[in-house]
Amino acid sequence: MFSKLAQYGFDGWVVLEWVCCLKHHEQGAAEGAQFIADHIIRVTQKVFDDFAGTGTDLAANKAILGLT
């Protein structure tokens, strides 16, 4: 769910609902807030394969491979 919220740029409220007749509401709220904070996805400003668009350095590649 958090991936979809991030994918579509959602910047509104996220609410967690739980059903427990025993748990105190303040404990549930604190746990829910922490759960949400732990799962919010910080969206990257770069595409996954951005490294591939940097060009190539033939001399550096040969040096890395020991072909100089």
PQR file of N, CA, C, O and H, with PARSE charges and radii, in Angstrom:
ATOM      1  N   MET A   1       0.816  -1.186   0.000 -0.4000 1.5000
ATOM      2  CA  MET A   1       0.000   0.000   0.000 -0.0000 2.0000
ATOM      3  C   MET A   1       0.863   1.254   0.000  0.5500 1.7000
ATOM      4  O   MET A   1       0.579   2.206  -0.727 -0.5500 1.4000
ATOM      5  N   PHE A   2       1.910   1.258   0.810 -0.4000 1.5000
ATOM      6  CA  PHE A   2       2.774   2.431   0.875 -0.0000 2.0000
ATOM      7  C   PHE A   2       3.497   2.662  -0.455  0.5500 1.7000
ATOM      8  O   PHE A   2       3.767   3.804  -0.825 -0.5500 1.4000
ATOM      9  H   PHE A   2       2.140   0.485   1.401  0.4000 1.0000
ATOM     10  N   SER A   3       3.806   1.589  -1.166 -0.4000 1.5000
ATOM     11  CA  SER A   3       4.430   1.729  -2.485 -0.0000 2.0000
ATOM     12  C   SER A   3       3.493   2.444  -3.449  0.5500 1.7000
ATOM     13  O   SER A   3       3.929   3.308  -4.209 -0.5500 1.4000
ATOM     14  H   SER A   3       3.587   0.661  -0.866  0.4000 1.0000
ATOM     15  N   LYS A   4       2.235   2.098  -3.426 -0.4000 1.5000
ATOM     16  CA  LYS A   4       1.259   2.741  -4.315 -0.0000 2.0000
ATOM     17  C   LYS A   4       1.072   4.208  -3.943  0.5500 1.7000
ATOM     18  O   LYS A   4       0.971   5.061  -4.825 -0.5500 1.4000
ATOM     19  H   LYS A   4       1.881   1.396  -2.808  0.4000 1.0000
ATOM     20  N   LEU A   5       1.025   4.509  -2.649 -0.4000 1.5000
ATOM     21  CA  LEU A   5       0.903   5.900  -2.238 -0.0000 2.0000
ATOM     22  C   LEU A   5       2.086   6.707  -2.749  0.5500 1.7000
ATOM     23  O   LEU A   5       1.913   7.827  -3.230 -0.5500 1.4000
ATOM     24  H   LEU A   5       1.107   3.817  -1.933  0.4000 1.0000
ATOM     25  N   ALA A   6       3.286   6.147  -2.648 -0.4000 1.5000
ATOM     26  CA  ALA A   6       4.487   6.825  -3.129 -0.0000 2.0000
ATOM     27  C   ALA A   6       4.475   6.936  -4.650  0.5500 1.7000
ATOM     28  O   ALA A   6       4.822   7.980  -5.203 -0.5500 1.4000
ATOM     29  H   ALA A   6       3.426   5.237  -2.257  0.4000 1.0000
ATOM     30  N   GLN A   7       4.075   5.862  -5.323 -0.4000 1.5000
ATOM     31  CA  GLN A   7       4.063   5.840  -6.789 -0.0000 2.0000
ATOM     32  C   GLN A   7       3.207   6.960  -7.365  0.5500 1.7000
ATOM     33  O   GLN A   7       3.568   7.562  -8.376 -0.5500 1.4000
ATOM     34  H   GLN A   7       3.792   5.015  -4.874  0.4000 1.0000
ATOM     35  N   TYR A   8       2.088   7.239  -6.733 -0.4000 1.5000
ATOM     36  CA  TYR A   8       1.164   8.248  -7.245 -0.0000 2.0000
ATOM     37  C   TYR A   8       1.343   9.612  -6.597  0.5500 1.7000
ATOM     38  O   TYR A   8       0.526  10.508  -6.807 -0.5500 1.4000
ATOM     39  H   TYR A   8       1.795   6.751  -5.911  0.4000 1.0000
ATOM     40  N   GLY A   9       2.407   9.782  -5.810 -0.4000 1.5000
ATOM     41  CA  GLY A   9       2.710  11.078  -5.228 -0.0000 2.0000
ATOM     42  C   GLY A   9       1.732  11.550  -4.172  0.5500 1.7000
ATOM     43  O   GLY A   9       1.551  12.753  -3.985 -0.5500 1.4000
ATOM     44  H   GLY A   9       3.071   9.054  -5.640  0.4000 1.0000
ATOM     45  N   PHE A  10       1.099  10.614  -3.478 -0.4000 1.5000
ATOM     46  CA  PHE A  10       0.127  10.971  -2.454 -0.0000 2.0000
ATOM     47  C   PHE A  10       0.811  11.706  -1.315  0.5500 1.7000
ATOM     48  O   PHE A  10       1.810  11.221  -0.783 -0.5500 1.4000
ATOM     49  H   PHE A  10       1.246   9.637  -3.630  0.4000 1.0000
ATOM     50  N   ASP A  11       0.296  12.860  -0.931 -0.4000 1.5000
ATOM     51  CA  ASP A  11       0.904  13.600   0.175 -0.0000 2.0000
ATOM     52  C   ASP A  11      -0.117  13.969   1.247  0.5500 1.7000
ATOM     53  O   ASP A  11       0.054  14.953   1.966 -0.5500 1.4000
ATOM     54  H   ASP A  11      -0.516  13.254  -1.363  0.4000 1.0000
ATOM     55  N   GLY A  12      -1.164  13.183   1.344 -0.4000 1.5000
ATOM     56  CA  GLY A  12      -2.201  13.431   2.344 -0.0000 2.0000
ATOM     57  C   GLY A  12      -1.993  12.590   3.588  0.5500 1.7000
ATOM     58  O   GLY A  12      -0.910  12.059   3.832 -0.5500 1.4000
ATOM     59  H   GLY A  12      -1.302  12.384   0.759  0.4000 1.0000
ATOM     60  N   TRP A  13      -3.039  12.484   4.354 -0.4000 1.5000
ATOM     61  CA  TRP A  13      -3.014  11.733   5.602 -0.0000 2.0000
ATOM     62  C   TRP A  13      -3.047  10.230   5.350  0.5500 1.7000
ATOM     63  O   TRP A  13      -3.686   9.764   4.407 -0.5500 1.4000
ATOM     64  H   TRP A  13      -3.920  12.915   4.155  0.4000 1.0000
ATOM     65  N   VAL A  14      -2.362   9.487   6.189 -0.4000 1.5000
ATOM     66  CA  VAL A  14      -2.442   8.028   6.202 -0.0000 2.0000
ATOM     67  C   VAL A  14      -2.991   7.645   7.581  0.5500 1.7000
ATOM     68  O   VAL A  14      -2.506   8.124   8.606 -0.5500 1.4000
ATOM     69  H   VAL A  14      -1.843   9.866   6.955  0.4000 1.0000
ATOM     70  N   VAL A  15      -3.987   6.793   7.592 -0.4000 1.5000
ATOM     71  CA  VAL A  15      -4.625   6.401   8.843 -0.0000 2.0000
ATOM     72  C   VAL A  15      -4.551   4.889   8.992  0.5500 1.7000
ATOM     73  O   VAL A  15      -4.823   4.147   8.048 -0.5500 1.4000
ATOM     74  H   VAL A  15      -4.381   6.404   6.760  0.4000 1.0000
ATOM     75  N   LEU A  16      -4.183   4.446  10.173 -0.4000 1.5000
ATOM     76  CA  LEU A  16      -4.137   3.023  10.489 -0.0000 2.0000
ATOM     77  C   LEU A  16      -5.298   2.720  11.425  0.5500 1.7000
ATOM     78  O   LEU A  16      -5.479   3.386  12.444 -0.5500 1.4000
ATOM     79  H   LEU A  16      -3.962   5.049  10.940  0.4000 1.0000
ATOM     80  N   GLU A  17      -6.060   1.736  11.077 -0.4000 1.5000
ATOM     81  CA  GLU A  17      -7.175   1.330  11.929 -0.0000 2.0000
ATOM     82  C   GLU A  17      -6.888  -0.056  12.482  0.5500 1.7000
ATOM     83  O   GLU A  17      -6.503  -0.962  11.743 -0.5500 1.4000
ATOM     84  H   GLU A  17      -5.913   1.195  10.248  0.4000 1.0000
ATOM     85  N   TRP A  18      -7.078  -0.215  13.780 -0.4000 1.5000
ATOM     86  CA  TRP A  18      -6.904  -1.528  14.379 -0.0000 2.0000
ATOM     87  C   TRP A  18      -8.130  -1.838  15.224  0.5500 1.7000
ATOM     88  O   TRP A  18      -8.857  -0.946  15.663 -0.5500 1.4000
ATOM     89  H   TRP A  18      -7.392   0.521  14.380  0.4000 1.0000
ATOM     90  N   VAL A  19      -8.330  -3.110  15.433 -0.4000 1.5000
ATOM     91  CA  VAL A  19      -9.460  -3.553  16.240 -0.0000 2.0000
ATOM     92  C   VAL A  19      -8.901  -4.416  17.369  0.5500 1.7000
ATOM     93  O   VAL A  19      -8.463  -5.544  17.145 -0.5500 1.4000
ATOM     94  H   VAL A  19      -7.740  -3.834  15.076  0.4000 1.0000
ATOM     95  N   CYS A  20      -8.923  -3.876  18.565 -0.4000 1.5000
ATOM     96  CA  CYS A  20      -8.488  -4.623  19.733 -0.0000 2.0000
ATOM     97  C   CYS A  20      -9.255  -4.074  20.923  0.5500 1.7000
ATOM     98  O   CYS A  20      -9.091  -2.912  21.298 -0.5500 1.4000
ATOM     99  H   CYS A  20      -9.279  -2.960  18.747  0.4000 1.0000
ATOM    100  N   CYS A  21     -10.071  -4.892  21.499 -0.4000 1.5000
ATOM    101  CA  CYS A  21     -10.903  -4.431  22.614 -0.0000 2.0000
ATOM    102  C   CYS A  21     -10.114  -4.333  23.914  0.5500 1.7000
ATOM    103  O   CYS A  21     -10.630  -3.825  24.909 -0.5500 1.4000
ATOM    104  H   CYS A  21     -10.204  -5.835  21.194  0.4000 1.0000
ATOM    105  N   LEU A  22      -8.886  -4.805  23.920 -0.4000 1.5000
ATOM    106  CA  LEU A  22      -8.088  -4.797  25.147 -0.0000 2.0000
ATOM    107  C   LEU A  22      -7.075  -3.656  25.194  0.5500 1.7000
ATOM    108  O   LEU A  22      -6.760  -3.149  26.271 -0.5500 1.4000
ATOM    109  H   LEU A  22      -8.467  -5.218  23.111  0.4000 1.0000
ATOM    110  N   LYS A  23      -6.565  -3.252  24.035 -0.4000 1.5000
ATOM    111  CA  LYS A  23      -5.477  -2.276  23.990 -0.0000 2.0000
ATOM    112  C   LYS A  23      -6.001  -0.864  24.247  0.5500 1.7000
ATOM    113  O   LYS A  23      -7.030  -0.464  23.704 -0.5500 1.4000
ATOM    114  H   LYS A  23      -6.820  -3.663  23.160  0.4000 1.0000
ATOM    115  N   HIS A  24      -5.289  -0.128  25.071 -0.4000 1.5000
ATOM    116  CA  HIS A  24      -5.635   1.262  25.357 -0.0000 2.0000
ATOM    117  C   HIS A  24      -5.466   2.082  24.082  0.5500 1.7000
ATOM    118  O   HIS A  24      -4.526   1.868  23.316 -0.5500 1.4000
ATOM    119  H   HIS A  24      -4.453  -0.453  25.512  0.4000 1.0000
ATOM    120  N   HIS A  25      -6.368   3.007  23.863 -0.4000 1.5000
ATOM    121  CA  HIS A  25      -6.365   3.776  22.620 -0.0000 2.0000
ATOM    122  C   HIS A  25      -5.086   4.601  22.433  0.5500 1.7000
ATOM    123  O   HIS A  25      -4.644   4.790  21.300 -0.5500 1.4000
ATOM    124  H   HIS A  25      -7.131   3.181  24.485  0.4000 1.0000
ATOM    125  N   GLU A  26      -4.489   5.092  23.514 -0.4000 1.5000
ATOM    126  CA  GLU A  26      -3.250   5.861  23.373 -0.0000 2.0000
ATOM    127  C   GLU A  26      -2.081   4.976  22.952  0.5500 1.7000
ATOM    128  O   GLU A  26      -1.223   5.401  22.178 -0.5500 1.4000
ATOM    129  H   GLU A  26      -4.848   4.938  24.435  0.4000 1.0000
ATOM    130  N   GLN A  27      -2.050   3.755  23.458 -0.4000 1.5000
ATOM    131  CA  GLN A  27      -1.000   2.824  23.046 -0.0000 2.0000
ATOM    132  C   GLN A  27      -1.177   2.474  21.578  0.5500 1.7000
ATOM    133  O   GLN A  27      -0.208   2.450  20.820 -0.5500 1.4000
ATOM    134  H   GLN A  27      -2.747   3.410  24.087  0.4000 1.0000
ATOM    135  N   GLY A  28      -2.411   2.204  21.177 -0.4000 1.5000
ATOM    136  CA  GLY A  28      -2.685   1.885  19.778 -0.0000 2.0000
ATOM    137  C   GLY A  28      -2.334   3.032  18.847  0.5500 1.7000
ATOM    138  O   GLY A  28      -1.795   2.814  17.763 -0.5500 1.4000
ATOM    139  H   GLY A  28      -3.198   2.223  21.792  0.4000 1.0000
ATOM    140  N   ALA A  29      -2.639   4.255  19.265 -0.4000 1.5000
ATOM    141  CA  ALA A  29      -2.316   5.428  18.452 -0.0000 2.0000
ATOM    142  C   ALA A  29      -0.807   5.602  18.322  0.5500 1.7000
ATOM    143  O   ALA A  29      -0.306   5.896  17.237 -0.5500 1.4000
ATOM    144  H   ALA A  29      -3.077   4.433  20.147  0.4000 1.0000
ATOM    145  N   ALA A  30      -0.084   5.422  19.422 -0.4000 1.5000
ATOM    146  CA  ALA A  30       1.373   5.552  19.388 -0.0000 2.0000
ATOM    147  C   ALA A  30       1.997   4.483  18.496  0.5500 1.7000
ATOM    148  O   ALA A  30       2.894   4.782  17.708 -0.5500 1.4000
ATOM    149  H   ALA A  30      -0.492   5.183  20.303  0.4000 1.0000
ATOM    150  N   GLU A  31       1.534   3.251  18.610 -0.4000 1.5000
ATOM    151  CA  GLU A  31       2.052   2.162  17.777 -0.0000 2.0000
ATOM    152  C   GLU A  31       1.702   2.389  16.314  0.5500 1.7000
ATOM    153  O   GLU A  31       2.531   2.156  15.434 -0.5500 1.4000
ATOM    154  H   GLU A  31       0.805   3.008  19.250  0.4000 1.0000
ATOM    155  N   GLY A  32       0.480   2.842  16.047 -0.4000 1.5000
ATOM    156  CA  GLY A  32       0.063   3.097  14.674 -0.0000 2.0000
ATOM    157  C   GLY A  32       0.860   4.215  14.032  0.5500 1.7000
ATOM    158  O   GLY A  32       1.256   4.111  12.871 -0.5500 1.4000
ATOM    159  H   GLY A  32      -0.194   3.031  16.761  0.4000 1.0000
ATOM    160  N   ALA A  33       1.101   5.293  14.784 -0.4000 1.5000
ATOM    161  CA  ALA A  33       1.891   6.408  14.255 -0.0000 2.0000
ATOM    162  C   ALA A  33       3.312   5.961  13.934  0.5500 1.7000
ATOM    163  O   ALA A  33       3.868   6.343  12.905 -0.5500 1.4000
ATOM    164  H   ALA A  33       0.780   5.377  15.728  0.4000 1.0000
ATOM    165  N   GLN A  34       3.899   5.153  14.812 -0.4000 1.5000
ATOM    166  CA  GLN A  34       5.260   4.657  14.565 -0.0000 2.0000
ATOM    167  C   GLN A  34       5.300   3.726  13.356  0.5500 1.7000
ATOM    168  O   GLN A  34       6.231   3.783  12.554 -0.5500 1.4000
ATOM    169  H   GLN A  34       3.448   4.842  15.648  0.4000 1.0000
ATOM    170  N   PHE A  35       4.282   2.865  13.227 -0.4000 1.5000
ATOM    171  CA  PHE A  35       4.214   1.953  12.088 -0.0000 2.0000
ATOM    172  C   PHE A  35       4.169   2.742  10.779  0.5500 1.7000
ATOM    173  O   PHE A  35       4.889   2.430   9.831 -0.5500 1.4000
ATOM    174  H   PHE A  35       3.526   2.819  13.879  0.4000 1.0000
ATOM    175  N   ILE A  36       3.329   3.751  10.739 -0.4000 1.5000
ATOM    176  CA  ILE A  36       3.216   4.564   9.527 -0.0000 2.0000
ATOM    177  C   ILE A  36       4.536   5.272   9.241  0.5500 1.7000
ATOM    178  O   ILE A  36       5.006   5.266   8.103 -0.5500 1.4000
ATOM    179  H   ILE A  36       2.745   4.004  11.510  0.4000 1.0000
ATOM    180  N   ALA A  37       5.137   5.881  10.261 -0.4000 1.5000
ATOM    181  CA  ALA A  37       6.411   6.582  10.077 -0.0000 2.0000
ATOM    182  C   ALA A  37       7.499   5.643   9.563  0.5500 1.7000
ATOM    183  O   ALA A  37       8.327   6.043   8.745 -0.5500 1.4000
ATOM    184  H   ALA A  37       4.756   5.886  11.185  0.4000 1.0000
ATOM    185  N   ASP A  38       7.502   4.404  10.036 -0.4000 1.5000
ATOM    186  CA  ASP A  38       8.515   3.428   9.626 -0.0000 2.0000
ATOM    187  C   ASP A  38       8.320   2.932   8.195  0.5500 1.7000
ATOM    188  O   ASP A  38       9.252   2.393   7.598 -0.5500 1.4000
ATOM    189  H   ASP A  38       6.829   4.079  10.700  0.4000 1.0000
ATOM    190  N   HIS A  39       7.124   3.108   7.642 -0.4000 1.5000
ATOM    191  CA  HIS A  39       6.834   2.546   6.330 -0.0000 2.0000
ATOM    192  C   HIS A  39       6.644   3.571   5.218  0.5500 1.7000
ATOM    193  O   HIS A  39       6.435   3.192   4.066 -0.5500 1.4000
ATOM    194  H   HIS A  39       6.368   3.545   8.127  0.4000 1.0000
ATOM    195  N   ILE A  40       6.711   4.854   5.539 -0.4000 1.5000
ATOM    196  CA  ILE A  40       6.620   5.882   4.509 -0.0000 2.0000
ATOM    197  C   ILE A  40       7.841   5.736   3.601  0.5500 1.7000
ATOM    198  O   ILE A  40       8.962   5.580   4.084 -0.5500 1.4000
ATOM    199  H   ILE A  40       6.880   5.162   6.476  0.4000 1.0000
ATOM    200  N   ILE A  41       7.626   5.786   2.313 -0.4000 1.5000
ATOM    201  CA  ILE A  41       8.695   5.590   1.339 -0.0000 2.0000
ATOM    202  C   ILE A  41       9.171   6.942   0.820  0.5500 1.7000
ATOM    203  O   ILE A  41       8.385   7.727   0.288 -0.5500 1.4000
ATOM    204  H   ILE A  41       6.715   5.912   1.921  0.4000 1.0000
ATOM    205  N   ARG A  42      10.451   7.201   0.979 -0.4000 1.5000
ATOM    206  CA  ARG A  42      11.061   8.402   0.408 -0.0000 2.0000
ATOM    207  C   ARG A  42      11.364   8.096  -1.060  0.5500 1.7000
ATOM    208  O   ARG A  42      12.175   7.223  -1.368 -0.5500 1.4000
ATOM    209  H   ARG A  42      11.089   6.564   1.411  0.4000 1.0000
ATOM    210  N   VAL A  43      10.715   8.813  -1.942 -0.4000 1.5000
ATOM    211  CA  VAL A  43      10.832   8.538  -3.369 -0.0000 2.0000
ATOM    212  C   VAL A  43      12.133   9.132  -3.898  0.5500 1.7000
ATOM    213  O   VAL A  43      12.469  10.279  -3.602 -0.5500 1.4000
ATOM    214  H   VAL A  43      10.056   9.522  -1.692  0.4000 1.0000
ATOM    215  N   THR A  44      12.852   8.350  -4.672 -0.4000 1.5000
ATOM    216  CA  THR A  44      14.113   8.791  -5.257 -0.0000 2.0000
ATOM    217  C   THR A  44      13.875   9.793  -6.377  0.5500 1.7000
ATOM    218  O   THR A  44      12.822   9.794  -7.013 -0.5500 1.4000
ATOM    219  H   THR A  44      12.580   7.418  -4.912  0.4000 1.0000
ATOM    220  N   GLN A  45      14.850  10.631  -6.604 -0.4000 1.5000
ATOM    221  CA  GLN A  45      14.779  11.611  -7.683 -0.0000 2.0000
ATOM    222  C   GLN A  45      15.429  11.073  -8.955  0.5500 1.7000
ATOM    223  O   GLN A  45      15.429  11.745  -9.986 -0.5500 1.4000
ATOM    224  H   GLN A  45      15.706  10.630  -6.086  0.4000 1.0000
ATOM    225  N   LYS A  46      15.976   9.875  -8.883 -0.4000 1.5000
ATOM    226  CA  LYS A  46      16.656   9.265 -10.032 -0.0000 2.0000
ATOM    227  C   LYS A  46      15.945   7.978 -10.412  0.5500 1.7000
ATOM    228  O   LYS A  46      15.305   7.339  -9.577 -0.5500 1.4000
ATOM    229  H   LYS A  46      15.976   9.329  -8.046  0.4000 1.0000
ATOM    230  N   VAL A  47      16.061   7.608 -11.667 -0.4000 1.5000
ATOM    231  CA  VAL A  47      15.501   6.338 -12.092 -0.0000 2.0000
ATOM    232  C   VAL A  47      16.437   5.218 -11.665  0.5500 1.7000
ATOM    233  O   VAL A  47      17.619   5.451 -11.410 -0.5500 1.4000
ATOM    234  H   VAL A  47      16.580   8.127 -12.345  0.4000 1.0000
ATOM    235  N   PHE A  48      15.908   4.003 -11.588 -0.4000 1.5000
ATOM    236  CA  PHE A  48      16.653   2.858 -11.077 -0.0000 2.0000
ATOM    237  C   PHE A  48      17.980   2.653 -11.815  0.5500 1.7000
ATOM    238  O   PHE A  48      19.008   2.411 -11.183 -0.5500 1.4000
ATOM    239  H   PHE A  48      14.948   3.813 -11.796  0.4000 1.0000
ATOM    240  N   ASP A  49      17.962   2.749 -13.139 -0.4000 1.5000
ATOM    241  CA  ASP A  49      19.164   2.468 -13.926 -0.0000 2.0000
ATOM    242  C   ASP A  49      19.862   3.745 -14.380  0.5500 1.7000
ATOM    243  O   ASP A  49      20.457   3.780 -15.458 -0.5500 1.4000
ATOM    244  H   ASP A  49      17.126   2.946 -13.653  0.4000 1.0000
ATOM    245  N   ASP A  50      19.793   4.792 -13.566 -0.4000 1.5000
ATOM    246  CA  ASP A  50      20.391   6.070 -13.915 -0.0000 2.0000
ATOM    247  C   ASP A  50      21.896   5.952 -14.145  0.5500 1.7000
ATOM    248  O   ASP A  50      22.466   6.688 -14.951 -0.5500 1.4000
ATOM    249  H   ASP A  50      19.310   4.764 -12.691  0.4000 1.0000
ATOM    250  N   PHE A  51      22.535   5.026 -13.436 -0.4000 1.5000
ATOM    251  CA  PHE A  51      23.973   4.846 -13.593 -0.0000 2.0000
ATOM    252  C   PHE A  51      24.355   4.522 -15.038  0.5500 1.7000
ATOM    253  O   PHE A  51      25.469   4.825 -15.465 -0.5500 1.4000
ATOM    254  H   PHE A  51      22.072   4.428 -12.782  0.4000 1.0000
ATOM    255  N   ALA A  52      23.448   3.915 -15.787 -0.4000 1.5000
ATOM    256  CA  ALA A  52      23.750   3.508 -17.158 -0.0000 2.0000
ATOM    257  C   ALA A  52      23.829   4.702 -18.105  0.5500 1.7000
ATOM    258  O   ALA A  52      24.403   4.583 -19.187 -0.5500 1.4000
ATOM    259  H   ALA A  52      22.543   3.669 -15.441  0.4000 1.0000
ATOM    260  N   GLY A  53      23.275   5.834 -17.729 -0.4000 1.5000
ATOM    261  CA  GLY A  53      23.267   6.999 -18.594 -0.0000 2.0000
ATOM    262  C   GLY A  53      24.461   7.910 -18.401  0.5500 1.7000
ATOM    263  O   GLY A  53      24.468   9.022 -18.929 -0.5500 1.4000
ATOM    264  H   GLY A  53      22.809   5.930 -16.850  0.4000 1.0000
ATOM    265  N   THR A  54      25.470   7.480 -17.665 -0.4000 1.5000
ATOM    266  CA  THR A  54      26.605   8.351 -17.371 -0.0000 2.0000
ATOM    267  C   THR A  54      27.681   8.302 -18.448  0.5500 1.7000
ATOM    268  O   THR A  54      28.662   9.042 -18.368 -0.5500 1.4000
ATOM    269  H   THR A  54      25.464   6.577 -17.237  0.4000 1.0000
ATOM    270  N   GLY A  55      27.520   7.462 -19.433 -0.4000 1.5000
ATOM    271  CA  GLY A  55      28.547   7.332 -20.457 -0.0000 2.0000
ATOM    272  C   GLY A  55      29.567   6.281 -20.063  0.5500 1.7000
ATOM    273  O   GLY A  55      29.465   5.663 -19.003 -0.5500 1.4000
ATOM    274  H   GLY A  55      26.724   6.861 -19.498  0.4000 1.0000
ATOM    275  N   THR A  56      30.541   6.087 -20.920 -0.4000 1.5000
ATOM    276  CA  THR A  56      31.569   5.088 -20.629 -0.0000 2.0000
ATOM    277  C   THR A  56      32.949   5.713 -20.738  0.5500 1.7000
ATOM    278  O   THR A  56      33.169   6.648 -21.508 -0.5500 1.4000
ATOM    279  H   THR A  56      30.624   6.588 -21.781  0.4000 1.0000
ATOM    280  N   ASP A  57      33.848   5.194 -19.974 -0.4000 1.5000
ATOM    281  CA  ASP A  57      35.247   5.607 -20.010 -0.0000 2.0000
ATOM    282  C   ASP A  57      36.040   4.356 -20.373  0.5500 1.7000
ATOM    283  O   ASP A  57      36.371   3.542 -19.511 -0.5500 1.4000
ATOM    284  H   ASP A  57      33.669   4.434 -19.348  0.4000 1.0000
ATOM    285  N   LEU A  58      36.334   4.218 -21.649 -0.4000 1.5000
ATOM    286  CA  LEU A  58      36.979   2.998 -22.160 -0.0000 2.0000
ATOM    287  C   LEU A  58      38.315   2.746 -21.455  0.5500 1.7000
ATOM    288  O   LEU A  58      38.630   1.604 -21.120 -0.5500 1.4000
ATOM    289  H   LEU A  58      36.065   4.879 -22.350  0.4000 1.0000
ATOM    290  N   ALA A  59      39.092   3.789 -21.232 -0.4000 1.5000
ATOM    291  CA  ALA A  59      40.398   3.619 -20.564 -0.0000 2.0000
ATOM    292  C   ALA A  59      40.213   3.125 -19.137  0.5500 1.7000
ATOM    293  O   ALA A  59      40.940   2.240 -18.686 -0.5500 1.4000
ATOM    294  H   ALA A  59      38.836   4.717 -21.505  0.4000 1.0000
ATOM    295  N   ALA A  60      39.253   3.685 -18.429 -0.4000 1.5000
ATOM    296  CA  ALA A  60      39.014   3.261 -17.047 -0.0000 2.0000
ATOM    297  C   ALA A  60      38.518   1.816 -17.012  0.5500 1.7000
ATOM    298  O   ALA A  60      38.933   1.042 -16.150 -0.5500 1.4000
ATOM    299  H   ALA A  60      38.662   4.404 -18.795  0.4000 1.0000
ATOM    300  N   ASN A  61      37.647   1.451 -17.928 -0.4000 1.5000
ATOM    301  CA  ASN A  61      37.151   0.072 -17.979 -0.0000 2.0000
ATOM    302  C   ASN A  61      38.289  -0.907 -18.262  0.5500 1.7000
ATOM    303  O   ASN A  61      38.356  -1.971 -17.647 -0.5500 1.4000
ATOM    304  H   ASN A  61      37.309   2.080 -18.628  0.4000 1.0000
ATOM    305  N   LYS A  62      39.175  -0.559 -19.178 -0.4000 1.5000
ATOM    306  CA  LYS A  62      40.308  -1.440 -19.459 -0.0000 2.0000
ATOM    307  C   LYS A  62      41.233  -1.548 -18.254  0.5500 1.7000
ATOM    308  O   LYS A  62      41.765  -2.623 -17.974 -0.5500 1.4000
ATOM    309  H   LYS A  62      39.121   0.306 -19.677  0.4000 1.0000
ATOM    310  N   ALA A  63      41.428  -0.448 -17.543 -0.4000 1.5000
ATOM    311  CA  ALA A  63      42.293  -0.476 -16.366 -0.0000 2.0000
ATOM    312  C   ALA A  63      41.688  -1.358 -15.273  0.5500 1.7000
ATOM    313  O   ALA A  63      42.400  -2.123 -14.622 -0.5500 1.4000
ATOM    314  H   ALA A  63      40.996   0.424 -17.770  0.4000 1.0000
ATOM    315  N   ILE A  64      40.376  -1.250 -15.076 -0.4000 1.5000
ATOM    316  CA  ILE A  64      39.692  -2.075 -14.077 -0.0000 2.0000
ATOM    317  C   ILE A  64      39.829  -3.550 -14.405  0.5500 1.7000
ATOM    318  O   ILE A  64      39.992  -4.382 -13.512 -0.5500 1.4000
ATOM    319  H   ILE A  64      39.797  -0.629 -15.605  0.4000 1.0000
ATOM    320  N   LEU A  65      39.760  -3.871 -15.696 -0.4000 1.5000
ATOM    321  CA  LEU A  65      39.844  -5.264 -16.139 -0.0000 2.0000
ATOM    322  C   LEU A  65      41.279  -5.734 -16.320  0.5500 1.7000
ATOM    323  O   LEU A  65      41.520  -6.894 -16.656 -0.5500 1.4000
ATOM    324  H   LEU A  65      39.627  -3.195 -16.421  0.4000 1.0000
ATOM    325  N   GLY A  66      42.241  -4.827 -16.095 -0.4000 1.5000
ATOM    326  CA  GLY A  66      43.647  -5.201 -16.244 -0.0000 2.0000
ATOM    327  C   GLY A  66      44.060  -5.365 -17.705  0.5500 1.7000
ATOM    328  O   GLY A  66      44.951  -6.159 -18.004 -0.5500 1.4000
ATOM    329  H   GLY A  66      42.046  -3.885 -15.822  0.4000 1.0000
ATOM    330  N   LEU A  67      43.441  -4.642 -18.602 -0.4000 1.5000
ATOM    331  CA  LEU A  67      43.715  -4.771 -20.030 -0.0000 2.0000
ATOM    332  C   LEU A  67      44.536  -3.605 -20.582  0.5500 1.7000
ATOM    333  O   LEU A  67      44.602  -3.431 -21.799 -0.5500 1.4000
ATOM    334  H   LEU A  67      42.717  -3.996 -18.359  0.4000 1.0000
ATOM    335  N   THR A  68      45.151  -2.817 -19.732 -0.4000 1.5000
ATOM    336  CA  THR A  68      45.906  -1.648 -20.221 -0.0000 2.0000
ATOM    337  C   THR A  68      47.291  -2.010 -20.637  0.5500 1.7000
ATOM    338  O   THR A  68      48.052  -1.144 -21.070 -0.5500 1.4000
ATOM    339  H   THR A  68      45.097  -2.958 -18.743  0.4000 1.0000
TER
END
